[in-house]
Amino acid sequence: MKEVIKQTLADKAWARWTALVLIASMMFFAYMFVDVMSPLKSLLEEKLHWDSAAFGTYAASEYFLNVFVFFLIFAGIILDKMGIRFTGLLSAGLMVLGACIKLIGISEWFGSTAMCSWLDSWWVSFPGSAKMASLGFMIFGCGCEMAGTTVSKAIAKWFEGKEMALAMGVEMSIARLGVFAVMWISPLISNSFDQSVVAPVAFCTALLLIGLISYSVFAIMDTRYDRQLAAEGKKNVDGSSDEEFHISDLGKIFSSKMFWLVALLCVLYYSGIFPFQRYAPNYVQETLGVSAETASRLFSVFPILAMVLTPFLGAFLDYKGKGATMLIIGAVIMTCCHLGFAFLLPAMPQVWLAVTLILVLGVSFSLVPAALWPSVPKIIDANILGSAYCLIFWIQNIGLCLVPLLIGETLDATGGYRVPMMIFASFGVLAIFFGIWLKVLNHRHNYGLEEPNVKKTPVQALEAETEAAEE
């Protein structure tokens, strides 16, 4: 009599990919909200009387509580103690709450209230509307970063032994599509409502509510999945391992050399990407002598190519492996591109060369994220995985807060982009070093960073051994 093998929801392709779409939808709407006001800077100056300093402080407020109040660390503890359902719904709720506060802050109604006048009375260079919007953006930022780590752990749970890197790549691509979409949608909605600042923010706030509903549906699916695991004799862990999480377990993370190598590689690499994005249009404008609009259009090819390539690279990692090698190659490409921006493009200020460097940098931005995030579950125990992700995000956010300040000071001191580009390149050199160190330790201790994520069945493994023996 043949043994009947029961399938869980995660074993069914339609179910796990439906789960991915539901949680990725929340991140798609979150990324739209992050940049909804970026195309509206001039309107904010005109209607709300924000200057560039006010806008910059508002933009930085997203990271404030995560970095300086250590909210991301608490988020990791919450995730590992309470699981992906509770934490995901909490993060989505925080995003909606923060969005509503921000929406109130930029509204005409709030501008006429006594509270706004009181807020105007202190730190007078920063308008009351900007203070209220920043408060909302701080709360939203807590939910958004918590959601990012929760989604990573949820994918690791549902795609364990399957197409984990592809799934994470698809999720990242959907999120980046949100950034691309809002750059077009936000001005369109604003123009449709008589140059309104409130309308685009209200629209994206409504989308965040839809994201909350999407994650609620996923939570129902995940509850059923845990019941199936419990029926098979596995503990109902809601995204954690069979062992209960304890605060003292954080010591396992801090004492892990592999964790620090991944975290340092992460902060160095992303410090050479995201802060560069803020300055890249102006760099292209000054180097090529083109208009700001043309420069922005030229640089827009960067996230698009990364969005397209990441799922394919994730699929390669799932079936072929070589995660540590991909990290090193990605860091090498980033270093070469920034050196090209520092020396080659100023010597040959041609549009085709600028586009080529930007496109190649997009390849790097596909390689590293596709390999980085699926590697974490291989080096960290499942019961502290959420905390590990949050600590990596926290360390990354420190770099994202401080590096723009460093680049700005350097620009003021040197009057040009050569030294800032060399600083970005130096981040790449250090990332290469940590990537090589990571690969050496993986070879010594066999963490599986170079191994495929998709596990072979016993029959497939036997066939592979037979083929290898015949060769």
C-alpha positions in Angstrom: 0.0 0.0 0.0 1.4 3.3 -1.0 1.9 6.0 1.6 -0.3 9.0 1.1 1.7 12.2 1.4 -0.4 15.1 2.7 0.4 18.5 1.2 0.3 21.7 3.2 -0.7 25.1 1.7 2.9 26.0 1.3 3.4 22.8 -0.8 0.8 24.1 -3.3 2.3 26.5 -5.8 -0.9 28.5 -6.2 -1.3 29.0 -2.5 2.3 30.1 -1.7 2.4 32.5 -4.7 -1.0 33.9 -3.7 0.4 34.5 -0.2 3.3 36.3 -1.8 1.1 38.6 -3.8 -0.9 39.5 -0.8 2.1 40.5 1.4 3.9 42.1 -1.6 0.8 44.3 -2.2 1.3 45.8 1.2 4.9 46.7 0.4 3.9 48.0 -3.0 1.5 50.5 -1.4 4.0 51.3 1.3 6.7 52.2 -1.2 4.3 54.4 -3.1 3.5 56.3 0.1 7.2 56.8 0.9 7.8 58.9 -2.2 4.3 60.3 -2.8 5.5 63.9 -1.9 8.8 63.7 -3.7 7.4 65.0 -7.0 5.4 67.7 -5.1 8.4 69.6 -3.5 7.7 72.8 -5.4 4.0 72.7 -4.4 4.9 72.2 -0.8 7.1 75.4 -1.0 4.3 77.3 -2.7 1.2 76.2 -0.6 2.7 75.1 2.7 5.7 77.4 2.7 8.2 74.5 3.3 11.8 75.4 2.3 14.4 72.8 1.3 15.6 72.3 4.8 12.0 71.6 6.0 11.5 69.1 3.2 14.8 67.4 4.0 14.1 67.2 7.7 10.6 65.7 6.9 12.3 63.1 4.6 14.8 62.1 7.2 12.1 61.7 9.9 11.1 58.3 8.4 14.3 56.8 10.0 14.4 58.8 13.2 12.5 56.4 15.6 14.0 53.3 13.9 17.6 54.5 14.5 17.7 56.7 17.5 14.9 55.2 19.6 16.0 51.7 18.5 12.5 50.8 17.3 13.8 48.4 14.7 15.4 46.3 17.5 12.2 46.2 19.4 10.4 45.3 16.2 12.6 42.3 15.8 11.8 41.1 19.3 8.1 41.6 18.7 8.4 39.7 15.4 10.1 36.7 17.0 7.9 36.7 20.1 4.5 37.3 18.4 5.0 35.9 14.9 4.4 37.2 11.4 0.6 37.5 11.6 0.5 39.8 14.6 3.6 41.8 13.6 2.5 42.2 10.0 -0.9 43.5 11.0 0.7 45.8 13.6 3.1 47.2 11.0 0.3 47.8 8.5 -1.7 49.5 11.2 1.2 51.8 12.1 1.6 52.7 8.5 -2.1 53.6 8.2 -2.0 55.6 11.5 1.1 57.5 10.4 -0.3 58.2 7.0 -3.5 59.7 8.5 -1.5 61.9 10.8 0.6 63.1 7.9 -2.5 63.7 5.8 -4.0 65.8 8.6 -0.7 67.8 8.9 -0.7 68.9 5.3 -4.5 69.6 5.1 -5.9 73.1 4.8 -8.1 72.5 7.9 -5.1 71.8 10.1 -3.3 74.9 8.9 -6.1 77.0 10.4 -6.2 75.3 13.8 -4.8 76.6 17.1 -2.6 73.5 17.3 -0.8 74.4 14.1 -0.3 77.9 15.3 1.2 76.5 18.5 3.5 74.2 16.5 4.6 77.2 14.4 5.6 79.1 17.6 8.7 76.8 18.4 11.5 76.0 16.0 10.1 78.7 13.8 12.2 77.8 10.7 10.2 74.5 10.6 6.5 75.1 9.8 3.8 73.5 12.0 2.4 71.5 9.1 5.9 70.0 8.5 6.2 69.1 12.1 2.9 67.3 12.1 3.7 65.6 8.8 7.1 64.5 10.2 5.4 63.0 13.2 3.2 61.0 11.0 6.1 60.0 8.8 8.1 58.8 11.8 5.2 56.5 12.8 4.8 55.3 9.2 8.5 54.6 9.0 8.3 52.4 12.1 5.5 50.4 10.4 7.2 50.3 7.0 10.6 49.0 8.3 8.9 46.5 10.6 6.8 45.3 7.6 9.9 44.8 5.5 11.5 42.4 8.1 8.1 40.7 8.6 7.7 40.1 4.9 11.2 38.6 4.7 10.5 36.2 7.5 7.0 35.3 6.1 8.6 34.5 2.7 11.3 32.4 4.4 8.5 30.4 6.1 6.3 29.8 3.1 9.1 29.2 0.6 11.4 27.1 2.8 13.1 24.5 0.6 11.4 26.0 -2.5 11.8 29.1 -4.6 12.8 31.4 -1.7 15.2 33.7 -3.6 12.8 34.0 -6.5 10.0 34.9 -4.2 12.1 37.5 -2.4 13.2 38.9 -5.8 9.6 39.1 -7.0 8.6 40.9 -3.8 11.5 43.4 -4.1 10.5 44.0 -7.8 6.9 44.7 -6.9 8.0 47.1 -4.2 10.3 49.0 -6.6 7.4 49.1 -9.1 5.6 51.2 -6.4 8.3 53.8 -6.5 8.2 54.0 -10.3 4.4 54.2 -10.3 4.1 57.0 -7.7 6.5 59.2 -9.7 3.9 59.2 -12.4 0.6 58.9 -10.4 1.3 61.6 -7.8 1.7 64.6 -10.2 -1.2 63.3 -12.3 -3.6 63.2 -9.3 -2.3 66.6 -8.1 -3.0 68.2 -11.4 -6.4 66.6 -11.6 -7.3 68.3 -8.3 -6.1 71.8 -9.0 -2.5 71.4 -8.0 -3.5 69.7 -4.7 -0.9 68.4 -2.3 -3.5 66.6 -0.2 -5.2 64.5 -3.0 -2.1 62.3 -3.8 -1.4 61.7 -0.2 -5.1 60.8 0.5 -5.0 58.4 -2.5 -1.9 56.6 -1.2 -3.4 56.5 2.3 -6.4 54.7 0.9 -4.0 52.2 -0.8 -2.4 51.6 2.6 -5.8 50.6 3.9 -6.1 48.1 1.0 -2.6 46.8 2.0 -3.9 46.2 5.5 -6.8 44.2 4.1 -4.5 42.2 1.9 -2.2 41.2 4.8 -5.3 40.3 6.8 -6.3 37.8 4.1 -2.7 36.4 4.2 -3.0 36.1 8.0 -6.1 33.9 7.5 -4.1 31.7 5.1 -1.1 31.5 7.5 -3.4 30.5 10.3 -4.6 27.6 8.2 -1.1 26.7 7.3 0.0 26.5 10.9 -3.0 24.3 11.7 -1.7 21.9 9.0 1.7 22.0 10.5 0.3 21.2 13.9 -1.7 18.3 12.5 1.6 16.9 11.2 3.1 17.1 14.7 4.9 20.3 14.1 4.6 23.2 16.6 2.3 26.1 15.6 5.0 28.6 15.5 3.6 31.4 13.3 6.9 31.9 11.4 9.3 30.9 14.2 11.1 27.7 14.9 10.1 25.0 17.3 12.0 26.7 20.1 10.4 29.7 22.0 12.3 33.0 21.6 14.0 34.6 24.6 15.5 38.0 24.9 18.8 36.3 25.9 18.8 34.7 22.4 19.9 38.1 21.0 23.3 37.2 22.2 23.4 34.5 19.6 23.1 37.1 16.9 25.7 39.5 18.3 28.2 36.7 18.8 27.8 35.4 15.2 30.6 36.4 13.0 28.6 35.6 9.9 25.8 38.0 11.1 28.3 40.8 11.4 29.8 40.1 8.0 26.4 40.1 6.4 25.3 43.3 8.3 28.4 45.2 7.5 28.3 44.1 3.8 24.7 45.3 3.8 25.3 48.7 5.2 28.3 49.4 3.0 26.6 48.3 -0.1 23.3 50.1 0.4 25.2 53.2 1.6 26.7 53.2 -1.9 23.3 52.9 -3.6 20.4 54.8 -1.8 22.3 58.0 -0.9 23.8 58.0 -4.4 20.2 58.0 -5.8 19.5 61.3 -4.0 22.4 63.0 -5.7 22.6 61.1 -9.0 20.2 63.4 -11.0 22.1 66.5 -10.0 25.4 64.7 -10.7 24.3 63.8 -14.2 22.9 67.3 -14.7 26.2 68.9 -13.8 28.5 66.4 -15.5 26.6 66.3 -18.8 25.4 69.8 -18.8 21.8 68.8 -19.3 18.5 70.0 -17.7 17.3 68.6 -14.4 14.3 67.0 -16.2 16.6 65.2 -18.7 19.0 64.1 -16.0 16.1 62.6 -14.0 14.9 60.7 -17.1 18.3 59.4 -17.8 18.7 58.1 -14.3 15.2 56.6 -14.2 16.5 53.5 -16.1 18.4 52.4 -12.9 15.5 51.0 -10.8 13.7 49.7 -13.8 16.5 47.3 -14.8 17.0 46.2 -11.2 13.3 45.5 -11.0 13.3 43.3 -14.1 16.5 41.4 -13.3 16.1 40.6 -9.6 13.5 37.8 -10.0 15.6 36.0 -12.6 18.7 36.3 -10.4 16.6 35.0 -7.5 15.5 32.0 -9.6 19.2 31.3 -10.5 20.1 31.4 -6.8 17.2 29.0 -6.1 18.3 26.4 -8.6 22.0 26.9 -9.0 23.1 28.7 -5.8 26.4 30.8 -5.7 24.9 33.3 -3.3 28.2 34.5 -1.7 29.8 34.7 -5.2 26.9 36.9 -6.4 27.4 39.3 -3.4 31.1 39.7 -4.3 30.3 40.3 -8.0 27.6 42.8 -7.2 30.0 44.8 -4.9 32.7 44.7 -7.6 30.3 46.1 -10.2 29.2 48.9 -7.9 32.8 49.9 -7.2 33.7 50.0 -10.9 30.6 52.1 -11.7 31.3 54.7 -9.0 35.0 54.9 -10.2 33.5 55.4 -13.7 31.3 58.2 -12.3 34.3 59.7 -10.6 36.9 59.7 -13.4 35.6 58.3 -16.7 32.3 60.2 -17.3 33.8 63.6 -16.4 36.6 62.9 -19.0 34.0 61.7 -21.6 30.7 63.5 -20.8 28.6 61.5 -23.2 24.9 60.5 -22.7 25.5 56.9 -23.9 28.3 56.4 -21.4 26.2 57.8 -18.5 23.3 55.5 -19.4 25.7 52.5 -19.7 27.1 53.1 -16.2 23.7 53.6 -14.8 22.4 50.4 -16.4 25.4 48.4 -15.2 24.9 49.8 -11.7 21.3 48.5 -11.9 22.7 45.0 -12.6 24.7 45.3 -9.3 21.5 46.4 -7.5 19.9 43.2 -8.8 22.7 40.9 -7.8 23.2 41.9 -4.2 19.6 42.1 -2.8 18.7 38.9 -4.7 21.5 37.1 -2.9 21.7 38.9 0.4 18.2 38.5 2.0 17.8 34.8 1.2 21.2 34.1 2.7 20.2 35.3 6.2 18.0 32.2 7.1 21.0 30.0 6.3 23.2 31.6 9.0 20.6 32.5 11.7 18.3 30.2 13.7 14.6 30.5 12.7 13.5 31.5 16.2 15.7 34.6 16.1 15.4 35.3 12.4 13.1 38.3 12.8 15.5 39.9 15.2 18.4 39.3 12.9 16.6 40.9 10.0 15.6 43.9 12.1 19.2 44.4 13.4 20.5 44.3 9.9 17.9 46.9 8.8 18.8 49.0 11.9 22.5 49.0 11.0 21.6 49.7 7.4 19.4 52.7 8.5 22.3 54.2 10.4 24.3 54.3 7.2 21.3 55.7 5.2 21.0 58.5 7.8 24.7 59.5 8.1 26.1 59.0 4.6 23.9 61.7 2.9 25.2 64.2 5.5 28.8 63.1 4.8 28.3 63.5 1.0 26.6 66.9 1.5 29.5 68.2 3.6 32.0 66.8 1.1 30.2 68.5 -1.8 30.3 71.9 0.0 34.0 71.4 0.8 35.2 70.3 -2.6 32.7 71.9 -4.9 32.4 68.8 -7.1 31.4 65.2 -7.3 34.7 63.4 -7.8 35.5 63.0 -4.1 31.9 61.9 -3.2 32.0 59.3 -6.0 35.3 58.0 -4.6 33.7 57.7 -1.2 30.9 55.7 -2.7 33.5 53.5 -4.5 35.3 53.0 -1.2 32.1 51.5 0.3 32.2 49.0 -2.6 35.8 48.1 -1.9 35.0 47.4 1.8 31.9 45.4 0.7 34.1 43.3 -1.6 36.5 42.5 1.3 33.6 41.4 3.6 32.1 39.4 0.8 35.3 37.5 0.3 35.6 36.9 4.0 32.0 35.7 4.1 32.7 33.2 1.3 35.8 31.9 3.1 33.9 31.2 6.3 31.1 29.6 4.3 33.6 27.2 2.7 35.1 26.4 6.1 31.8 25.8 8.0 29.4 24.9 5.2 26.6 27.3 5.9 25.2 26.6 2.4 25.5 30.1 1.0 26.7 28.7 -2.3 24.1 25.9 -2.3 20.7 26.2 -4.1 17.6 27.0 -2.1 15.4 24.5 -3.8 16.0 21.1 -2.1 16.1 18.0 -4.3 13.8 15.1 -3.6 15.6 11.8 -2.8 14.9 10.5 -6.3 16.4 13.7 -7.9 19.4 13.5 -5.6 20.0 9.8 -6.5 19.7 10.7 -10.2 22.2 13.5 -9.8 24.7 11.2 -8.0 24.3 8.7 -10.8 24.9 11.3 -13.5 28.0 12.5 -11.6 29.4 9.0 -11.3 28.9 8.3 -15.0 30.7 11.5 -15.9 
